[in-house]
Structure formats: structure tokens, C-alpha cells
Amino acid sequence: MQSSSDMRAVISSPKTDIIFLRTSLTACLGRQMIIFAVYRSFSAKSEYMSEDKELSSRYQLIVEEWNKAEAAIKIAEQVNREIVIPSINELRYGGRRIIESLACDDLSKKISLLDDAHFDCCRARHDAIDAATSKIAADLDIAVKQLGPDIVLRYFPRVTELNKYLQSIRKKVTESRKDRHNRDNIYAVLQENNLENIADIFEEFKSNEDLMIQAAMQIEAERETMEAKLNAALVDQKDARRKADRNFWIGTAIGTLGVLVAIATLFVSVFS
């Protein structure tokens, strides 16, 4: 049985906090660059209005996808802060593409960079959903293996419900990998219908984690006590058996000696 600290989810370290803060600030900067780009696109009085409209529509798509990614990241962050760092990095990459597009004069290159930024936002959302559900599934699996299914079910009755949600999500994620053209729509459905609900249920699991650990440790202590008593009883039984065997052989030896003495006495009396 591991200690309670070993059974908990990983607690963020100062180093992790610094990485998280740095990536978060970088992603926030990327978001501000999107806002600036959209503002500049709409406010610029350019003779190439069709180009401005085309760029503006792409900026708007990025804003929408960025907002969806941020929402997914916030939910995933409730599960565990560390797992969202890859998603934040994807937003950082998207912000970088936006900055590069603002400095680019070639329209086709600018559009390509904005498409890349949009794709980075999509990946950020997908990564957040995958990371959150994988973390929840892994923590449940560890709890069942280390604490026992009976204890988990006793203190967290919704474990079966949560597992059903996770199985449904895994099935849909598998479908999305086969149907890449519809992948974003599948993840959108997952985020809207499942992710937040799963995170809320998982919060219940975490709130009962201490009780589950304490119960498991108590059961383990009782088991060790019973084993110690059983071992002591076995030792006493072996000692009693050895003593009985020893007494038997001593009694047998004394009896045999008595018979021999009696025979010798009879022999002496007969021939004397």
C-alpha cells in the first residue's frame, strides 16, 4: 500500500507553475494579436476591399476557434493544471502565425499563415479534450487498482456513470480519426455535450479521494493485523505440536525403559 501522497494526482511544483504562467502569458498575447488584427482589418481603408474581407473572415474563424479552445482548456484545467500546457503551446503557435501574417505583404502567404493559426487553435481544443479525458481515465484506473473497486464504488457511486461517458468519448475520438473531414464537428459535440459534465463528475471523485485513501489504508492495516494474528496462531500451533511430539517420545522412552527394567528384574529373579 502506497502512502496517501503517492495516490493523489501530481501536485504542481514551482517549476511547473513558472512554465504554466509563461505559456499562459504567451497564449494571451496571441489572443490580443488576433483582436488587433481583426480591428486593423475592419478599420483599414484599403482599396483592396475584397482582400480585407477575405482576411477578416479568417480572423473571425480564428477568434471563434480560439474561444472554443480556451473554453476546453479551462475545463481541462479543472482536471489537472499540467495537462493543459500542450494546448496552451498550440495557442502560442497560433499567435506566432498571426504575428507573422501581420508582418507579411504577400496575400497568399498571409492567408496560409492564418489557416495554420486556425488549425493550431483546433489542435489546442482537441488536445485539451484528449488530455482531460485521458487523465480522468488514468486516475480512475489507478484508484480501482490501488484502492480496490469496492472502496471506489462505496465512496464514489458515480464511477460507473463516469466510465460510460469515457467509453463514449473514446469511441467518438476513434471515429474522428477515421473521419478527418468531420473531426472538428465530432470534437465540438464532445465539448458541448460531455466534457464539462465529465469534469464536474470527476470533481466529486477528487473530493472523496481522501476518504477512499483512508478507507483503503484502514483495510490494509486491518489485513496486516489479521495476518500477524494468524502467523502468531500458526507459530503457537507449531510450538504446541512440537511440545506434544516431544512429550510423546519422552513418554514412549520412559515406558520402554520401564518395560526393559521389568524384564531385567524378572530375569534376575528367575535365575538367582
Backbone hydrogen bonds in HBPLUS format (Angstrom, degrees):
<---DONOR---> <-ACCEPTOR-->    atom                        ^
c    i                          cat <-CA-CA->   ^        H-A-AA   ^      H-
h    n   atom  resd res      DA  || num        DHA   H-A  angle D-A-AA Bond
n    s   type  num  typ     dist DA aas  dist angle  dist       angle   num
A0006-ASP N   A0003-SER O   3.05 MM   3  5.33 129.4  2.32 102.4 115.4     1
A0007-MET N   A0004-SER O   3.21 MM   3  5.23 132.8  2.45  94.7 107.0     2
A0016-THR N   A0013-SER O   3.00 MM   3  5.06 111.8  2.48  98.4 114.5     3
A0017-ASP N   A0013-SER O   2.88 MM   4  6.22 157.0  1.93 156.2 163.4     4
A0018-ILE N   A0014-PRO O   3.01 MM   4  6.28 152.9  2.08 146.8 152.9     5
A0019-ILE N   A0015-LYS O   3.05 MM   4  6.38 161.7  2.08 151.5 156.0     6
A0020-PHE N   A0016-THR O   2.82 MM   4  6.01 164.3  1.84 154.9 159.8     7
A0021-LEU N   A0017-ASP O   2.89 MM   4  6.04 159.2  1.93 147.5 152.9     8
A0022-ARG N   A0018-ILE O   2.90 MM   4  6.07 161.3  1.94 149.3 154.7     9
A0023-THR N   A0019-ILE O   2.95 MM   4  6.13 170.7  1.96 156.0 158.1    10
A0024-SER N   A0020-PHE O   2.91 MM   4  5.96 153.1  1.99 142.9 151.3    11
A0025-LEU N   A0021-LEU O   2.92 MM   4  6.06 163.1  1.95 150.1 154.1    12
A0026-THR N   A0022-ARG O   3.02 MM   4  6.22 156.6  2.08 146.1 152.8    13
A0027-ALA N   A0023-THR O   2.93 MM   4  6.11 157.6  1.98 146.0 151.9    14
A0028-CYS N   A0024-SER O   2.88 MM   4  6.12 155.9  1.93 149.5 156.6    15
A0029-LEU N   A0025-LEU O   2.94 MM   4  6.17 150.2  2.03 143.5 151.4    16
A0030-GLY N   A0026-THR O   3.03 MM   4  6.38 150.2  2.12 142.9 150.9    17
A0031-ARG N   A0027-ALA O   2.99 MM   4  6.37 149.4  2.09 146.4 154.7    18
A0032-GLN N   A0028-CYS O   3.01 MM   4  6.37 155.4  2.07 148.4 154.4    19
A0033-MET N   A0029-LEU O   2.98 MM   4  6.30 145.6  2.10 145.3 155.2    20
A0034-ILE N   A0030-GLY O   3.07 MM   4  6.43 144.3  2.20 143.1 152.3    21
A0034-ILE N   A0031-ARG O   3.08 MM   3  5.11 120.8  2.45  94.2 108.8    22
A0035-ILE N   A0031-ARG O   3.11 MM   4  6.50 161.2  2.14 152.1 155.9    23
A0036-PHE N   A0032-GLN O   2.93 MM   4  6.16 159.0  1.97 146.4 152.5    24
A0037-ALA N   A0033-MET O   2.83 MM   4  5.99 154.9  1.89 144.5 151.7    25
A0038-VAL N   A0034-ILE O   2.83 MM   4  6.11 163.2  1.86 158.4 162.3    26
A0039-TYR N   A0035-ILE O   2.93 MM   4  6.11 163.6  1.96 148.7 153.6    27
A0040-ARG N   A0036-PHE O   2.84 MM   4  6.03 161.8  1.87 149.9 155.3    28
A0041-SER N   A0037-ALA O   2.81 MM   4  5.95 151.5  1.89 144.0 152.7    29
A0042-PHE N   A0038-VAL O   2.96 MM   4  6.20 157.6  2.01 152.0 156.7    30
A0043-SER N   A0039-TYR O   2.89 MM   4  5.92 151.0  1.97 147.9 156.5    31
A0044-ALA N   A0040-ARG O   2.93 MM   4  5.62 137.9  2.11 139.9 146.5    32
A0052-ASP N   A0048-TYR O   3.16 MM   4  6.51 160.7  2.20 149.9 155.3    33
A0053-LYS N   A0049-MET O   2.88 MM   4  6.09 154.8  1.94 148.6 155.4    34
A0054-GLU N   A0050-SER O   2.97 MM   4  6.18 155.8  2.03 143.6 150.1    35
A0055-LEU N   A0051-GLU O   2.93 MM   4  6.18 161.8  1.96 154.9 159.5    36
A0056-SER N   A0052-ASP O   2.80 MM   4  5.90 157.7  1.85 146.1 153.4    37
A0057-SER N   A0053-LYS O   2.99 MM   4  6.16 155.7  2.05 146.4 151.6    38
A0058-ARG N   A0054-GLU O   3.30 MM   4  6.54 149.3  2.40 137.0 144.7    39
A0058-ARG N   A0055-LEU O   3.07 MM   3  5.12 117.8  2.47  94.7 110.2    40
A0059-TYR N   A0055-LEU O   2.84 MM   4  6.18 156.7  1.90 154.1 161.3    41
A0060-GLN N   A0056-SER O   2.90 MM   4  6.12 155.0  1.96 147.7 154.5    42
A0061-LEU N   A0057-SER O   3.05 MM   4  6.29 152.2  2.12 140.4 147.3    43
A0062-ILE N   A0058-ARG O   2.98 MM   4  6.25 155.7  2.04 148.0 154.5    44
A0063-VAL N   A0059-TYR O   2.90 MM   4  6.21 158.4  1.94 150.4 156.3    45
A0064-GLU N   A0060-GLN O   3.00 MM   4  6.25 163.0  2.03 150.8 154.7    46
A0065-GLU N   A0061-LEU O   2.94 MM   4  6.17 164.5  1.97 149.9 154.3    47
A0066-TRP N   A0062-ILE O   2.68 MM   4  5.77 154.4  1.75 151.6 159.9    48
A0067-ASN N   A0063-VAL O   2.94 MM   4  6.12 158.4  1.99 148.2 153.2    49
A0068-LYS N   A0064-GLU O   3.10 MM   4  6.40 153.0  2.18 143.1 150.3    50
A0069-ALA N   A0065-GLU O   2.90 MM   4  6.14 155.5  1.96 146.7 153.6    51
A0070-GLU N   A0066-TRP O   2.86 MM   4  6.13 160.3  1.90 152.6 157.9    52
A0071-ALA N   A0067-ASN O   3.00 MM   4  6.20 154.8  2.07 144.0 150.6    53
A0072-ALA N   A0068-LYS O   3.01 MM   4  6.29 158.0  2.05 147.7 153.2    54
A0073-ILE N   A0069-ALA O   2.85 MM   4  6.07 155.7  1.91 151.6 159.0    55
A0074-LYS N   A0070-GLU O   2.93 MM   4  6.13 155.5  1.99 147.7 153.7    56
A0075-ILE N   A0071-ALA O   3.19 MM   4  6.46 153.0  2.26 143.4 149.9    57
A0076-ALA N   A0072-ALA O   2.90 MM   4  6.14 162.8  1.93 150.0 155.2    58
A0077-GLU N   A0073-ILE O   2.77 MM   4  5.91 144.3  1.89 145.6 155.8    59
A0078-GLN N   A0075-ILE O   3.08 MM   3  5.35 137.1  2.27 102.1 113.4    60
A0079-VAL N   A0076-ALA O   2.96 MM   3  5.24 133.5  2.18 101.6 114.4    61
A0080-ASN N   A0076-ALA O   3.15 MM   4  6.59 160.7  2.19 153.9 157.5    62
A0084-VAL N   A0081-ARG O   3.42 MM   3  6.02 159.7  2.46 113.3 118.4    63
A0085-ILE N   A0082-GLU O   3.32 MM   3  5.87 168.3  2.34 116.3 119.8    64
A0087-SER N   A0084-VAL O   3.06 MM   3  5.25 117.4  2.47 102.3 117.7    65
A0088-ILE N   A0084-VAL O   2.96 MM   4  6.27 158.7  2.00 158.2 164.9    66
A0089-ASN N   A0085-ILE O   2.90 MM   4  6.14 152.5  1.97 151.7 159.7    67
A0090-GLU N   A0086-PRO O   3.05 MM   4  6.36 145.0  2.17 140.2 149.0    68
A0090-GLU N   A0087-SER O   3.09 MM   3  5.05 118.6  2.48  92.1 107.1    69
A0091-LEU N   A0087-SER O   3.11 MM   4  6.55 151.6  2.19 146.3 153.4    70
A0092-ARG N   A0088-ILE O   2.88 MM   4  6.21 146.1  1.99 142.6 153.3    71
A0093-TYR N   A0089-ASN O   2.84 MM   4  6.22 152.4  1.92 149.3 156.2    72
A0094-GLY N   A0090-GLU O   2.93 MM   4  6.25 154.6  1.99 144.7 152.0    73
A0095-GLY N   A0091-LEU O   2.81 MM   4  6.12 155.0  1.88 149.3 155.7    74
A0096-ARG N   A0092-ARG O   2.94 MM   4  6.25 149.7  2.03 145.8 154.3    75
A0097-ARG N   A0093-TYR O   2.99 MM   4  6.37 152.6  2.06 149.0 156.0    76
A0098-ILE N   A0094-GLY O   3.04 MM   4  6.35 152.1  2.12 147.4 155.1    77
A0099-ILE N   A0095-GLY O   2.99 MM   4  6.28 159.1  2.04 149.5 154.5    78
A0100-GLU N   A0096-ARG O   2.95 MM   4  6.23 157.1  2.00 148.6 155.1    79
A0101-SER N   A0097-ARG O   2.88 MM   4  6.13 146.9  1.99 142.5 151.9    80
A0102-LEU N   A0098-ILE O   3.00 MM   4  6.33 147.5  2.11 148.2 156.5    81
A0103-ALA N   A0099-ILE O   3.26 MM   4  6.56 137.6  2.45 139.3 149.9    82
A0103-ALA N   A0100-GLU O   3.19 MM   3  5.20 130.1  2.46  93.5 106.5    83
A0104-CYS N   A0101-SER O   3.18 MM   3  5.00 157.1  2.24  97.9 104.7    84
A0110-LYS N   A0106-ASP O   2.85 MM   4  6.03 154.7  1.91 151.1 159.3    85
A0111-ILE N   A0107-LEU O   2.85 MM   4  6.11 160.5  1.88 155.2 159.7    86
A0112-SER N   A0108-SER O   2.96 MM   4  6.16 156.8  2.01 143.0 149.8    87
A0113-LEU N   A0109-LYS O   2.96 MM   4  6.22 155.2  2.02 149.2 155.1    88
A0114-LEU N   A0110-LYS O   3.01 MM   4  6.30 153.9  2.08 147.0 154.3    89
A0115-ASP N   A0111-ILE O   2.87 MM   4  6.14 151.9  1.94 150.3 158.3    90
A0116-ASP N   A0112-SER O   2.98 MM   4  6.25 150.3  2.07 142.2 150.4    91
A0117-ALA N   A0113-LEU O   2.91 MM   4  6.22 148.9  2.01 142.1 151.0    92
A0118-HIS N   A0114-LEU O   2.93 MM   4  6.20 154.2  1.99 146.0 152.4    93
A0119-PHE N   A0115-ASP O   2.97 MM   4  6.23 155.3  2.03 145.0 151.7    94
A0120-ASP N   A0116-ASP O   2.88 MM   4  6.17 150.4  1.96 146.8 155.1    95
A0121-CYS N   A0117-ALA O   3.07 MM   4  6.38 150.0  2.16 144.5 151.9    96
A0122-CYS N   A0118-HIS O   3.02 MM   4  6.39 151.5  2.11 145.1 153.1    97
A0123-ARG N   A0119-PHE O   2.90 MM   4  6.22 160.4  1.94 151.9 156.9    98
A0124-ALA N   A0120-ASP O   2.90 MM   4  6.12 146.1  2.01 141.4 151.1    99
A0125-ARG N   A0121-CYS O   3.10 MM   4  6.41 155.4  2.16 146.6 151.7   100
A0126-HIS N   A0122-CYS O   2.96 MM   4  6.26 165.3  1.98 153.8 158.1   101
A0127-ASP N   A0123-ARG O   2.79 MM   4  5.86 164.4  1.81 150.2 154.9   102
A0128-ALA N   A0124-ALA O   3.04 MM   4  6.18 153.0  2.12 141.3 148.3   103
A0129-ILE N   A0125-ARG O   3.10 MM   4  6.36 162.1  2.14 152.8 156.5   104
A0130-ASP N   A0126-HIS O   2.90 MM   4  6.12 169.6  1.91 157.3 160.4   105
A0131-ALA N   A0127-ASP O   2.80 MM   4  5.83 162.7  1.83 148.0 153.5   106
A0132-ALA N   A0128-ALA O   2.98 MM   4  6.04 161.9  2.01 145.2 150.2   107
A0133-THR N   A0129-ILE O   3.09 MM   4  6.22 174.4  2.10 153.3 155.0   108
A0134-SER N   A0130-ASP O   2.91 MM   4  5.94 156.3  1.97 147.1 154.5   109
A0135-LYS N   A0131-ALA O   2.94 MM   4  5.97 157.8  1.99 145.1 151.1   110
A0136-ILE N   A0132-ALA O   3.02 MM   4  6.23 162.5  2.05 150.3 155.0   111
A0137-ALA N   A0133-THR O   2.99 MM   4  6.11 165.3  2.01 146.2 150.5   112
A0138-ALA N   A0134-SER O   2.89 MM   4  6.04 157.2  1.95 146.3 152.9   113
A0139-ASP N   A0135-LYS O   2.93 MM   4  6.11 162.1  1.96 151.3 155.8   114
A0140-LEU N   A0136-ILE O   3.00 MM   4  6.19 160.4  2.04 152.0 157.3   115
A0141-ASP N   A0137-ALA O   2.99 MM   4  6.14 158.1  2.04 145.4 151.7   116
A0142-ILE N   A0138-ALA O   2.94 MM   4  6.18 159.2  1.99 150.2 155.4   117
A0143-ALA N   A0139-ASP O   2.95 MM   4  6.11 159.4  2.00 145.6 151.5   118
A0144-VAL N   A0140-LEU O   2.96 MM   4  6.18 162.5  1.99 152.4 156.4   119
A0145-LYS N   A0141-ASP O   3.04 MM   4  6.20 159.7  2.08 147.0 152.7   120
A0146-GLN N   A0142-ILE O   2.82 MM   4  5.88 165.8  1.84 155.7 159.8   121
A0147-LEU N   A0143-ALA O   2.77 MM   4  5.35 154.5  1.83 140.0 148.6   122
A0148-GLY N   A0144-VAL O   2.99 MM   4  4.73 132.9  2.22 110.2 122.5   123
A0152-VAL N   A0148-GLY O   3.23 MM   4  6.50 168.6  2.25 155.2 158.5   124
A0153-LEU N   A0149-PRO O   2.93 MM   4  6.01 164.7  1.95 149.8 154.1   125
A0154-ARG N   A0150-ASP O   2.92 MM   4  6.03 146.2  2.04 140.7 150.4   126
A0155-TYR N   A0151-ILE O   3.07 MM   4  6.27 162.4  2.10 155.6 157.9   127
A0156-PHE N   A0152-VAL O   2.72 MM   4  5.49 131.1  1.96 142.4 156.2   128
A0159-VAL N   A0156-PHE O   3.14 MM   3  5.89 148.2  2.24 129.2 129.6   129
A0162-LEU N   A0158-ARG O   2.89 MM   4  6.15 161.1  1.92 155.8 161.1   130
A0163-ASN N   A0159-VAL O   2.93 MM   4  6.11 156.4  1.98 145.6 151.9   131
A0164-LYS N   A0160-THR O   3.06 MM   4  6.32 148.2  2.17 144.1 152.2   132
A0165-TYR N   A0161-GLU O   3.13 MM   4  6.48 155.9  2.19 147.5 153.4   133
A0166-LEU N   A0162-LEU O   2.97 MM   4  6.27 162.2  2.00 152.1 156.9   134
A0167-GLN N   A0163-ASN O   2.90 MM   4  6.11 158.8  1.95 147.8 153.2   135
A0168-SER N   A0164-LYS O   2.98 MM   4  6.18 154.1  2.05 146.1 153.2   136
A0169-ILE N   A0165-TYR O   2.93 MM   4  6.26 155.7  1.99 151.9 158.6   137
A0170-ARG N   A0166-LEU O   2.90 MM   4  6.15 165.2  1.92 154.2 158.0   138
A0171-LYS N   A0167-GLN O   3.04 MM   4  6.20 154.2  2.11 142.5 149.3   139
A0172-LYS N   A0168-SER O   3.06 MM   4  6.35 156.4  2.12 145.6 151.6   140
A0173-VAL N   A0169-ILE O   2.78 MM   4  6.03 156.9  1.84 156.7 163.9   141
A0174-THR N   A0170-ARG O   2.94 MM   4  6.12 155.9  2.00 145.4 151.6   142
A0175-GLU N   A0171-LYS O   3.01 MM   4  6.31 150.8  2.10 141.5 149.8   143
A0176-SER N   A0172-LYS O   2.86 MM   4  6.14 148.2  1.96 144.6 153.5   144
A0177-ARG N   A0173-VAL O   3.14 MM   4  6.46 141.1  2.30 143.1 152.2   145
A0178-LYS N   A0175-GLU O   3.08 MM   3  5.20 131.4  2.33  97.7 110.9   146
A0179-ASP N   A0175-GLU O   2.87 MM   4  6.09 144.8  2.00 148.0 159.1   147
A0182-ASN N   A0179-ASP O   3.12 MM   3  5.59 139.9  2.29 108.8 119.1   148
A0183-ARG N   A0180-ARG O   3.28 MM   3  4.80 163.8  2.31  96.0  99.9   149
A0186-ILE N   A0182-ASN O   3.10 MM   4  6.39 153.9  2.17 151.9 159.4   150
A0187-TYR N   A0183-ARG O   3.01 MM   4  6.34 161.2  2.05 155.5 159.9   151
A0188-ALA N   A0184-ASP O   2.91 MM   4  6.09 145.3  2.03 141.1 151.4   152
A0189-VAL N   A0185-ASN O   3.05 MM   4  6.32 153.1  2.12 145.8 151.3   153
A0190-LEU N   A0186-ILE O   3.02 MM   4  6.34 156.6  2.07 146.1 152.9   154
A0191-GLN N   A0187-TYR O   2.90 MM   4  6.11 159.9  1.94 148.6 153.3   155
A0192-GLU N   A0188-ALA O   3.00 MM   4  6.15 160.7  2.04 147.5 152.8   156
A0193-ASN N   A0189-VAL O   2.87 MM   4  5.83 160.5  1.91 152.5 157.4   157
A0194-ASN N   A0190-LEU O   2.89 MM   4  5.19 150.6  1.98 136.5 143.1   158
A0195-LEU N   A0190-LEU O   3.00 MM   5  6.16 157.4  2.05 153.8 158.0   159
A0198-ILE N   A0194-ASN O   2.88 MM   4  6.03 160.4  1.92 162.2 168.3   160
A0199-ALA N   A0195-LEU O   2.95 MM   4  6.20 159.9  1.99 152.8 158.4   161
A0200-ASP N   A0196-GLU O   2.98 MM   4  6.21 152.8  2.05 145.7 152.7   162
A0201-ILE N   A0197-ASN O   3.03 MM   4  6.31 158.9  2.07 148.4 153.8   163
A0202-PHE N   A0198-ILE O   2.86 MM   4  6.07 155.5  1.92 149.1 156.7   164
A0203-GLU N   A0199-ALA O   3.00 MM   4  6.24 137.0  2.19 138.5 149.4   165
A0203-GLU N   A0200-ASP O   3.17 MM   3  5.08 126.3  2.47  91.3 105.1   166
A0204-GLU N   A0201-ILE O   3.03 MM   3  5.24 125.2  2.34  99.6 113.1   167
A0205-PHE N   A0201-ILE O   3.24 MM   4  6.72 149.0  2.34 142.1 150.5   168
A0206-LYS N   A0202-PHE O   2.94 MM   4  6.33 159.4  1.99 152.7 157.2   169
A0207-SER N   A0203-GLU O   2.92 MM   4  6.14 150.1  2.01 145.7 154.1   170
A0208-ASN N   A0204-GLU O   3.22 MM   4  6.43 133.0  2.45 140.2 150.6   171
A0208-ASN N   A0205-PHE O   3.16 MM   3  5.34 138.5  2.34 100.5 111.7   172
A0209-GLU N   A0206-LYS O   3.19 MM   3  4.92 160.4  2.23  98.8 104.3   173
A0212-MET N   A0208-ASN O   3.05 MM   4  6.34 157.8  2.10 154.2 160.6   174
A0213-ILE N   A0209-GLU O   2.95 MM   4  6.19 160.0  1.99 153.2 158.6   175
A0214-GLN N   A0210-ASP O   2.90 MM   4  6.09 165.8  1.92 153.2 157.1   176
A0215-ALA N   A0211-LEU O   2.94 MM   4  6.08 159.6  1.99 146.1 151.8   177
A0216-ALA N   A0212-MET O   2.92 MM   4  6.11 158.2  1.97 146.3 152.5   178
A0217-MET N   A0213-ILE O   2.87 MM   4  6.09 158.4  1.92 151.5 157.5   179
A0218-GLN N   A0214-GLN O   2.88 MM   4  6.06 150.2  1.97 145.1 153.5   180
A0219-ILE N   A0215-ALA O   2.91 MM   4  6.15 161.7  1.95 149.5 154.3   181
A0220-GLU N   A0216-ALA O   2.88 MM   4  6.07 154.2  1.94 144.1 152.0   182
A0221-ALA N   A0217-MET O   2.86 MM   4  6.07 152.3  1.94 141.9 149.3   183
A0222-GLU N   A0218-GLN O   2.87 MM   4  6.14 158.8  1.91 150.7 156.6   184
A0223-ARG N   A0219-ILE O   2.85 MM   4  6.05 153.3  1.92 145.3 153.2   185
A0224-GLU N   A0220-GLU O   2.90 MM   4  6.16 156.7  1.96 147.1 153.1   186
A0225-THR N   A0221-ALA O   2.90 MM   4  6.15 151.9  1.98 145.2 153.4   187
A0226-MET N   A0222-GLU O   2.89 MM   4  6.13 159.8  1.94 149.5 154.6   188
A0227-GLU N   A0223-ARG O   2.87 MM   4  6.11 154.9  1.93 147.4 154.8   189
A0228-ALA N   A0224-GLU O   2.88 MM   4  6.09 153.2  1.95 143.2 150.7   190
A0229-LYS N   A0225-THR O   2.92 MM   4  6.21 159.3  1.96 150.6 155.9   191
A0230-LEU N   A0226-MET O   2.83 MM   4  6.01 158.0  1.88 147.5 154.2   192
A0231-ASN N   A0227-GLU O   2.81 MM   4  6.00 160.3  1.85 149.0 154.4   193
A0232-ALA N   A0228-ALA O   2.90 MM   4  6.11 155.8  1.96 145.2 152.3   194
A0233-ALA N   A0229-LYS O   2.84 MM   4  6.07 153.9  1.91 146.3 153.7   195
A0234-LEU N   A0230-LEU O   2.87 MM   4  6.13 153.7  1.94 147.9 155.3   196
A0235-VAL N   A0231-ASN O   2.89 MM   4  6.15 153.0  1.97 146.2 153.6   197
A0236-ASP N   A0232-ALA O   2.91 MM   4  6.18 160.1  1.95 149.6 154.7   198
A0237-GLN N   A0233-ALA O   2.84 MM   4  6.04 152.4  1.92 144.5 152.9   199
A0238-LYS N   A0234-LEU O   2.89 MM   4  6.13 155.4  1.95 146.0 152.3   200
A0239-ASP N   A0235-VAL O   2.88 MM   4  6.14 158.5  1.92 149.6 155.9   201
A0240-ALA N   A0236-ASP O   2.85 MM   4  6.05 158.0  1.90 147.7 153.7   202
A0241-ARG N   A0237-GLN O   2.90 MM   4  6.12 152.4  1.98 143.8 151.6   203
A0242-ARG N   A0238-LYS O   2.84 MM   4  6.11 158.9  1.88 149.7 155.6   204
A0243-LYS N   A0239-ASP O   2.88 MM   4  6.10 158.0  1.93 147.1 153.6   205
A0244-ALA N   A0240-ALA O   2.85 MM   4  6.06 156.7  1.91 144.9 151.6   206
A0245-ASP N   A0241-ARG O   2.84 MM   4  6.05 160.1  1.88 150.1 155.7   207
A0246-ARG N   A0242-ARG O   2.78 MM   4  5.99 157.5  1.83 147.9 154.9   208
A0247-ASN N   A0243-LYS O   2.85 MM   4  6.08 162.0  1.89 150.4 155.1   209
A0248-PHE N   A0244-ALA O   2.86 MM   4  6.04 150.2  1.94 143.5 152.4   210
A0249-TRP N   A0245-ASP O   2.96 MM   4  6.25 166.5  1.98 154.0 156.1   211
A0250-ILE N   A0246-ARG O   2.89 MM   4  6.09 156.0  1.95 148.8 156.5   212
A0251-GLY N   A0247-ASN O   2.78 MM   4  5.91 161.1  1.81 145.5 151.3   213
A0252-THR N   A0248-PHE O   2.79 MM   4  6.01 154.4  1.86 147.8 155.8   214
A0253-ALA N   A0249-TRP O   2.83 MM   4  5.96 157.6  1.88 143.1 149.4   215
A0254-ILE N   A0250-ILE O   2.86 MM   4  6.12 161.0  1.90 151.2 156.3   216
A0255-GLY N   A0251-GLY O   2.83 MM   4  5.99 159.7  1.87 146.2 152.5   217
A0256-THR N   A0252-THR O   2.82 MM   4  6.00 162.1  1.85 149.6 154.8   218
A0257-LEU N   A0253-ALA O   2.84 MM   4  6.03 158.2  1.89 146.2 152.8   219
A0258-GLY N   A0254-ILE O   2.84 MM   4  6.08 151.5  1.92 146.1 154.2   220
A0259-VAL N   A0255-GLY O   2.96 MM   4  6.28 154.3  2.03 149.3 155.6   221
A0260-LEU N   A0256-THR O   2.96 MM   4  6.25 160.1  2.00 150.6 156.1   222
A0261-VAL N   A0257-LEU O   2.87 MM   4  6.13 155.0  1.94 147.5 154.8   223
A0262-ALA N   A0258-GLY O   2.90 MM   4  6.12 156.0  1.95 145.6 152.5   224
A0263-ILE N   A0259-VAL O   2.89 MM   4  6.17 157.4  1.94 151.0 156.9   225
A0264-ALA N   A0260-LEU O   2.86 MM   4  6.09 159.5  1.90 147.6 153.7   226
A0265-THR N   A0261-VAL O   2.86 MM   4  6.07 156.9  1.92 149.0 155.4   227
A0266-LEU N   A0262-ALA O   2.96 MM   4  6.15 159.3  2.01 146.9 152.3   228
A0267-PHE N   A0263-ILE O   2.84 MM   4  6.05 158.4  1.88 149.0 155.4   229
A0268-VAL N   A0264-ALA O   2.95 MM   4  6.17 159.1  2.00 148.0 153.4   230
A0269-SER N   A0265-THR O   2.99 MM   4  6.19 156.6  2.05 147.2 153.6   231
A0270-VAL N   A0266-LEU O   2.99 MM   4  6.15 144.9  2.12 146.6 155.4   232
A0271-PHE N   A0267-PHE O   3.18 MM   4  6.36 162.9  2.21 150.9 154.4   233
A0272-SER N   A0268-VAL O   3.00 MM   4  5.73 113.1  2.47 140.5 153.1   234
